[in-house]
Amino acid sequence: MKILIQILPFFLLLFPINLGAQNTKDSYSSSSVLSSGDWLRIAVTEDGIYRIDYSKLKQLGMMNPSNPRIFSNNFGQLSFFNNDPKPDDLKELSIFTFTGDDGIFNEGDYLLFYGKGTSRWIYNDSTKTYEYLRHNYSDTAFYFITSGSTPGKRVKPVTEPSQTASDSSSSSDALFIHELEDLNLIKSGREWFQQIINIDINPGFSDILLSEKIKYDIRVAARASVPTIFRLYEGPTLMKSIQVQGVNLFNNTGTYMQITDSTGSLQPGSTSPVYEIRFFNNGETGAEGYLDYITLQGRKSNSFTGFLAQYRDSKSVAPGRITRFIIPSTITDANVWDVSDPFNAKQINLTITGGNLTFKAGTDTLKTFIAFVPGNVLIPLIKPAAIPNQDLHSSEPADMIIMTHPIFREYA
């Protein structure tokens, strides 16, 4: 959901602020990694493996790109509460560098890193469902690349458990959200909607398990003087009806529209289901129907065809469990990384046999894996302008901070 921002003449934080007090003294950096060196900014809008060629870094003017290092503090949207945990400065990511026969990162070589967008799927272990946390303020995450005198963090092979696998996994969670941030109906807050009459919802699922129900979460709204109905269809089959109560259209200070949430599960009728949401106005031609979002959580059979694919299996999680993962594929140059910790990606030791990619992993917690081939990954946007050196961490403590638009600077 978007935030509606209004520019005020100036905004005062009317309380003492210590720029070094957001974390404990031991965890707060005394200086920023951006305080020295040459830096370029990388824009990332979705989760995936990203590739940067050595020649691209030279083209952008990086003086000595032979020891590339990438930093970020992309933890998703920060909490609205000032005392919740937050990242401190920029943190280095593990990257993979292809260096050819000479072992030196130079012409013809490339690097790979795992980047994330700004929004997150958060798994709730108590409800066994995923919750989508949308970033209200940005659809782009930024990573920062530099090059030093020595190599930085590199993707290392994961240590495979020596124990025999106690579980086998050949399926994973399929996740989808439709949320078009189009209208802020009362011109206030973070609630944005999409006006609809009929709308197709194609989650792009394939190989959905027909034996597993698809969990859904739908949020709709209507402005009408009579009760209205939203209906969810898969093909001609009615899957769910959601009724929304009417409002008093002539009350200028009352409820503008009614919002209704609906959660439940659906039995898929296809391995690649496509849905439609229809709004029924109950005879009131001026009635307006809106969709906030719909999320879907199903189960799919694993496969890898050479395109980027992520795998999460919430059913594999159990204390002390060792799971053998099976991904049917005929791709012989496939790579799989464990990206459960986005800052410390690890190379999985794959066994490729019998048309399957297989490996073992401890699944005490939910793991995220991504399969790819280096020649078919994402290319990030790199801003051509160098980032000026900056060192906010070394600033003296401030008693007050004033944030203002430049045209109001004199008055602030």
C-alpha positions as CSV (number, residue, x, y, z in Angstrom):
1,M,0.0,0.0,0.0
2,K,1.4,3.4,-0.9
3,I,1.8,6.4,1.4
4,L,0.3,9.7,0.4
5,I,3.0,12.3,1.1
6,Q,2.2,16.0,1.6
7,I,5.1,18.5,1.6
8,L,4.9,20.7,4.7
9,P,6.8,23.9,5.2
10,F,9.1,22.2,7.6
11,F,9.0,19.1,9.8
12,L,10.5,19.2,13.3
13,L,11.6,16.2,15.3
14,L,10.9,17.8,18.6
15,F,13.0,15.5,20.8
16,P,16.7,15.0,21.4
17,I,18.4,12.8,18.9
18,N,21.8,11.1,19.2
19,L,22.8,9.8,15.7
20,G,24.8,7.1,17.4
21,A,22.0,5.8,19.7
22,Q,19.9,3.8,17.2
23,N,21.8,0.7,18.2
24,T,23.9,-0.3,21.2
25,K,27.3,1.3,21.5
26,D,29.0,-2.0,20.6
27,S,27.0,-2.4,17.3
28,Y,27.1,1.2,16.1
29,S,29.8,1.8,13.5
30,S,32.2,4.6,14.2
31,S,32.4,5.4,10.5
32,S,30.6,4.5,7.3
33,V,32.0,2.2,4.6
34,L,31.1,5.0,2.1
35,S,33.7,7.3,3.7
36,S,36.4,6.3,1.3
37,G,36.9,4.6,-2.1
38,D,35.0,4.7,-5.4
39,W,31.4,3.7,-5.3
40,L,28.6,3.0,-7.8
41,R,24.9,2.5,-7.0
42,I,22.9,-0.6,-8.2
43,A,19.1,-0.5,-8.4
44,V,17.2,-3.8,-7.8
45,T,13.5,-4.2,-8.1
46,E,13.0,-8.0,-7.6
47,D,14.5,-11.0,-5.9
48,G,17.0,-12.9,-8.0
49,I,20.6,-13.6,-9.1
50,Y,22.2,-10.6,-10.7
51,R,25.2,-10.5,-13.1
52,I,27.6,-7.6,-13.6
53,D,30.4,-8.0,-16.2
54,Y,33.9,-6.6,-15.6
55,S,33.6,-4.7,-18.8
56,K,30.5,-2.9,-17.5
57,L,32.4,-1.7,-14.4
58,K,35.2,-0.4,-16.6
59,Q,32.7,1.3,-18.9
60,L,31.1,3.1,-15.9
61,G,34.5,4.5,-14.9
62,M,35.5,2.3,-11.9
63,M,39.2,2.8,-11.7
64,N,40.3,-0.7,-10.5
65,P,37.4,-3.2,-10.6
66,S,39.6,-6.3,-10.0
67,N,38.5,-6.8,-6.4
68,P,34.7,-6.0,-6.5
69,R,32.8,-5.8,-3.3
70,I,29.0,-5.2,-2.8
71,F,27.3,-3.6,0.2
72,S,23.7,-3.0,1.2
73,N,21.4,-2.6,4.2
74,N,18.4,-3.9,2.4
75,F,16.3,-5.4,5.3
76,G,13.0,-4.4,3.7
77,Q,10.8,-1.7,5.2
78,L,11.9,-0.6,8.7
79,S,9.5,-0.7,11.6
80,F,7.3,2.3,12.3
81,F,8.5,2.0,16.0
82,N,11.7,3.9,16.8
83,N,13.0,1.3,19.3
84,D,12.7,-1.8,17.0
85,P,15.9,-3.3,15.6
86,K,17.3,-1.7,12.5
87,P,20.4,-2.1,10.3
88,D,23.6,-0.2,11.1
89,D,25.5,1.2,8.1
90,L,26.1,-1.0,5.0
91,K,26.8,-4.7,5.3
92,E,28.9,-6.6,2.8
93,L,27.3,-9.4,0.7
94,S,28.9,-12.6,-0.5
95,I,29.4,-12.5,-4.2
96,F,30.7,-15.1,-6.8
97,T,33.3,-14.0,-9.3
98,F,34.0,-15.9,-12.5
99,T,37.7,-15.4,-13.2
100,G,38.5,-17.8,-16.0
101,D,41.8,-19.7,-16.2
102,D,44.0,-16.9,-14.9
103,G,42.2,-16.5,-11.6
104,I,42.1,-12.7,-12.0
105,F,38.9,-10.7,-12.3
106,N,39.4,-9.0,-15.6
107,E,38.1,-8.7,-19.2
108,G,35.7,-11.5,-20.1
109,D,34.8,-12.1,-16.4
110,Y,31.7,-11.4,-14.4
111,L,30.3,-11.4,-10.9
112,L,27.0,-12.8,-9.5
113,F,25.1,-11.7,-6.4
114,Y,21.8,-12.4,-4.8
115,G,19.7,-9.3,-4.6
116,K,16.2,-8.7,-3.1
117,G,13.5,-6.2,-3.8
118,T,12.0,-4.0,-1.1
119,S,9.0,-6.2,-0.2
120,R,9.0,-9.5,1.7
121,W,7.1,-12.7,2.1
122,I,7.2,-13.4,5.8
123,Y,6.4,-16.9,7.0
124,N,4.3,-17.2,10.1
125,D,5.1,-20.5,11.7
126,S,2.1,-20.5,14.1
127,T,-0.4,-20.1,11.3
128,K,1.6,-21.9,8.6
129,T,0.9,-19.1,6.2
130,Y,2.9,-16.4,4.5
131,E,2.3,-12.7,5.0
132,Y,3.3,-10.2,2.3
133,L,5.0,-7.1,3.7
134,R,4.9,-4.4,1.0
135,H,7.3,-1.5,1.3
136,N,5.1,1.6,1.5
137,Y,7.7,4.0,0.3
138,S,9.9,2.5,-2.4
139,D,9.8,-0.2,-5.1
140,T,13.6,-0.1,-5.6
141,A,16.4,-1.4,-3.3
142,F,19.9,0.0,-3.7
143,Y,23.2,-1.9,-3.5
144,F,26.6,-0.3,-3.6
145,I,29.6,-1.6,-5.4
146,T,33.3,-0.7,-4.9
147,S,36.6,-2.3,-5.5
148,G,39.5,-2.6,-3.0
149,S,43.0,-3.7,-2.8
150,T,42.0,-7.2,-1.5
151,P,39.1,-9.5,-2.4
152,G,36.0,-9.2,-0.2
153,K,33.3,-11.8,0.8
154,R,32.8,-14.6,-1.6
155,V,30.0,-17.2,-2.0
156,K,31.4,-20.3,-0.3
157,P,30.2,-24.0,-0.6
158,V,27.7,-24.9,2.1
159,T,28.7,-27.8,4.4
160,E,26.3,-30.6,3.7
161,P,25.0,-32.5,6.8
162,S,26.7,-35.8,7.3
163,Q,23.6,-37.4,8.7
164,T,21.2,-39.4,6.6
165,A,18.2,-37.4,5.4
166,S,15.1,-38.1,7.5
167,D,12.7,-36.4,5.0
168,S,12.4,-35.9,1.3
169,S,11.0,-32.9,-0.4
170,S,10.0,-32.7,-4.1
171,S,7.5,-29.9,-3.8
172,S,7.5,-26.3,-2.5
173,D,5.3,-23.3,-1.7
174,A,3.8,-21.3,-4.5
175,L,3.2,-17.7,-3.6
176,F,1.5,-14.8,-5.5
177,I,0.1,-11.4,-4.8
178,H,-1.9,-9.0,-6.9
179,E,-2.0,-5.5,-5.6
180,L,-2.3,-2.5,-7.9
181,E,-1.7,0.7,-6.1
182,D,-4.0,3.0,-8.1
183,L,-6.4,5.1,-6.0
184,N,-6.1,6.6,-2.6
185,L,-9.9,7.1,-2.1
186,I,-9.9,9.5,0.9
187,K,-6.6,11.2,0.0
188,S,-5.0,10.1,3.3
189,G,-3.0,7.3,4.8
190,R,-1.4,4.2,3.2
191,E,-4.6,2.6,1.9
192,W,-4.5,2.3,-2.0
193,F,-7.0,0.4,-4.1
194,Q,-7.8,-0.7,-7.6
195,Q,-11.3,0.0,-8.9
196,I,-12.7,-3.1,-10.6
197,I,-15.8,-4.6,-12.3
198,N,-14.3,-7.8,-13.6
199,I,-10.6,-8.5,-13.3
200,D,-8.5,-11.5,-14.3
201,I,-6.0,-12.9,-11.8
202,N,-3.3,-15.0,-13.3
203,P,-0.8,-16.1,-10.7
204,G,1.5,-17.7,-13.2
205,F,1.4,-21.0,-11.3
206,S,2.5,-24.2,-13.0
207,D,2.6,-27.8,-11.6
208,I,0.2,-27.0,-8.8
209,L,-0.6,-30.0,-6.7
210,L,-4.3,-30.7,-7.1
211,S,-4.3,-32.6,-3.8
212,E,-3.3,-29.4,-1.9
213,K,-5.7,-26.5,-1.3
214,I,-4.7,-23.0,-2.2
215,K,-5.0,-20.6,0.7
216,Y,-6.2,-17.1,-0.1
217,D,-6.5,-13.7,1.5
218,I,-8.7,-11.1,-0.2
219,R,-9.4,-7.5,0.8
220,V,-12.1,-5.6,-1.0
221,A,-14.0,-2.4,-0.5
222,A,-17.3,-0.9,-1.9
223,R,-19.0,2.4,-1.9
224,A,-22.8,1.9,-2.3
225,S,-26.0,2.4,-0.4
226,V,-26.9,-1.2,-0.6
227,P,-25.0,-4.5,0.1
228,T,-22.8,-5.5,-2.8
229,I,-21.0,-8.8,-3.6
230,F,-17.6,-9.7,-5.0
231,R,-17.3,-13.2,-6.5
232,L,-14.1,-15.2,-7.2
233,Y,-14.2,-17.7,-10.1
234,E,-11.9,-20.2,-11.5
235,G,-13.1,-20.6,-15.0
236,P,-16.9,-20.9,-14.8
237,T,-16.7,-22.3,-11.2
238,L,-17.7,-20.0,-8.4
239,M,-15.1,-20.4,-5.7
240,K,-16.0,-17.7,-3.1
241,S,-18.6,-14.9,-2.5
242,I,-17.8,-11.9,-0.4
243,Q,-20.5,-9.5,0.7
244,V,-19.8,-5.9,1.6
245,Q,-22.3,-3.8,3.5
246,G,-23.6,-0.5,2.2
247,V,-22.9,3.0,3.6
248,N,-24.8,6.3,3.9
249,L,-23.7,8.2,0.8
250,F,-25.1,11.5,2.1
251,N,-23.1,11.5,5.3
252,N,-20.1,13.6,4.6
253,T,-18.4,12.8,7.9
254,G,-19.3,9.2,8.1
255,T,-17.9,6.0,6.7
256,Y,-16.8,6.6,3.1
257,M,-16.7,2.9,2.1
258,Q,-16.9,-0.5,3.7
259,I,-13.8,-2.8,3.7
260,T,-14.2,-6.5,4.0
261,D,-11.4,-9.1,4.5
262,S,-11.8,-12.8,3.6
263,T,-9.5,-15.7,4.1
264,G,-9.9,-19.4,3.5
265,S,-8.8,-22.1,1.0
266,L,-9.7,-23.2,-2.5
267,Q,-9.5,-26.6,-4.2
268,P,-7.6,-25.9,-7.4
269,G,-9.2,-27.2,-10.6
270,S,-6.1,-27.0,-12.7
271,T,-2.3,-27.3,-12.3
272,S,-2.2,-23.7,-13.7
273,P,-5.3,-22.0,-12.2
274,V,-6.4,-18.7,-13.5
275,Y,-9.0,-16.7,-11.5
276,E,-11.5,-13.8,-12.1
277,I,-12.9,-11.4,-9.5
278,R,-16.3,-9.9,-10.4
279,F,-18.1,-7.1,-8.7
280,F,-22.0,-7.2,-8.5
281,N,-23.6,-3.9,-7.7
282,N,-27.0,-5.3,-6.6
283,G,-28.8,-3.0,-9.0
284,E,-27.2,0.3,-7.9
285,T,-25.6,1.6,-11.1
286,G,-23.4,4.1,-9.2
287,A,-21.9,1.5,-6.9
288,E,-18.1,1.3,-6.9
289,G,-16.1,-1.8,-6.1
290,Y,-12.4,-1.9,-5.2
291,L,-9.7,-4.5,-4.7
292,D,-6.9,-3.9,-2.3
293,Y,-5.1,-7.1,-2.8
294,I,-5.4,-10.9,-3.2
295,T,-2.7,-13.3,-2.0
296,L,-2.5,-17.0,-2.9
297,Q,-0.5,-19.7,-1.3
298,G,-0.4,-23.1,-2.9
299,R,1.9,-26.1,-3.4
300,K,3.7,-27.0,-6.6
301,S,5.9,-29.8,-7.8
302,N,9.5,-28.8,-8.1
303,S,11.1,-28.3,-11.5
304,F,13.9,-26.3,-13.1
305,T,13.9,-25.4,-16.8
306,G,16.8,-23.0,-16.8
307,F,15.0,-19.9,-15.7
308,L,15.5,-18.4,-12.3
309,A,13.4,-20.3,-9.7
310,Q,13.1,-20.0,-6.0
311,Y,12.1,-22.8,-3.7
312,R,10.7,-22.7,-0.1
313,D,9.2,-25.7,1.5
314,S,7.5,-24.8,4.8
315,K,6.5,-28.5,5.3
316,S,10.1,-29.5,5.5
317,V,10.7,-27.5,8.7
318,A,11.0,-29.5,11.9
319,P,13.5,-29.5,14.8
320,G,16.7,-31.4,13.9
321,R,15.4,-32.5,10.5
322,I,17.7,-33.2,7.6
323,T,15.9,-33.0,4.3
324,R,16.8,-34.4,0.9
325,F,15.6,-31.9,-1.8
326,I,14.7,-33.2,-5.3
327,I,14.3,-30.8,-8.2
328,P,13.6,-32.6,-11.5
329,S,15.6,-31.0,-14.3
330,T,17.6,-31.8,-17.5
331,I,19.8,-28.7,-17.1
332,T,23.4,-30.0,-16.6
333,D,25.0,-26.6,-15.8
334,A,22.5,-25.7,-13.1
335,N,23.6,-23.9,-9.9
336,V,21.7,-23.8,-6.6
337,W,22.4,-21.3,-3.9
338,D,21.1,-21.3,-0.3
339,V,19.9,-17.6,0.0
340,S,18.1,-18.0,3.4
341,D,20.5,-15.3,4.6
342,P,20.6,-12.8,1.7
343,F,23.9,-11.4,2.9
344,N,25.6,-14.8,3.0
345,A,24.6,-16.8,0.0
346,K,26.1,-20.3,-0.1
347,Q,26.8,-22.6,-3.0
348,I,24.9,-26.0,-2.8
349,N,26.8,-29.1,-3.6
350,L,24.5,-30.7,-6.2
351,T,24.2,-34.2,-7.3
352,I,22.9,-34.3,-10.9
353,T,21.6,-37.8,-11.8
354,G,18.6,-39.5,-13.3
355,G,17.1,-36.2,-14.5
356,N,17.1,-34.7,-10.9
357,L,19.1,-32.1,-9.0
358,T,19.4,-33.4,-5.4
359,F,21.0,-32.1,-2.2
360,K,20.7,-32.3,1.5
361,A,20.2,-29.5,4.0
362,G,19.3,-29.0,7.6
363,T,15.7,-27.6,7.9
364,D,15.4,-26.6,11.5
365,T,14.2,-23.3,10.0
366,L,12.7,-22.4,6.7
367,K,15.3,-22.4,3.9
368,T,15.2,-20.5,0.6
369,F,17.0,-21.9,-2.4
370,I,17.4,-20.4,-5.9
371,A,18.3,-22.3,-9.0
372,F,19.9,-20.6,-12.0
373,V,22.4,-20.9,-14.9
374,P,24.9,-18.0,-15.1
375,G,24.0,-17.1,-18.7
376,N,20.3,-16.6,-17.8
377,V,20.1,-14.3,-14.8
378,L,19.1,-10.7,-14.2
379,I,21.1,-7.6,-15.2
380,P,20.8,-4.8,-12.7
381,L,20.6,-1.1,-13.5
382,I,23.8,0.6,-12.4
383,K,23.7,4.4,-12.0
384,P,26.6,5.9,-14.0
385,A,27.3,8.7,-11.6
386,A,29.8,7.9,-8.8
387,I,28.5,8.1,-5.2
388,P,30.3,10.9,-3.3
389,N,32.0,9.8,-0.1
390,Q,30.0,10.4,3.0
391,D,30.4,9.6,6.7
392,L,27.2,10.3,8.7
393,H,28.3,7.7,11.3
394,S,31.2,10.0,12.4
395,S,28.8,13.0,12.9
396,E,28.5,14.5,16.3
397,P,25.3,13.8,18.3
398,A,22.5,16.2,17.4
399,D,20.0,17.8,19.8
400,M,17.4,18.3,17.1
401,I,17.1,17.5,13.4
402,I,15.0,19.7,11.0
403,M,13.9,18.1,7.8
404,T,12.7,20.6,5.1
405,H,12.2,21.2,1.4
406,P,15.1,23.3,0.0
407,I,12.8,26.3,-0.7
408,F,11.9,26.5,3.0
409,R,15.5,26.1,4.3
410,E,15.8,29.8,5.3
411,Y,12.7,29.6,7.4
412,A,13.6,26.3,9.0
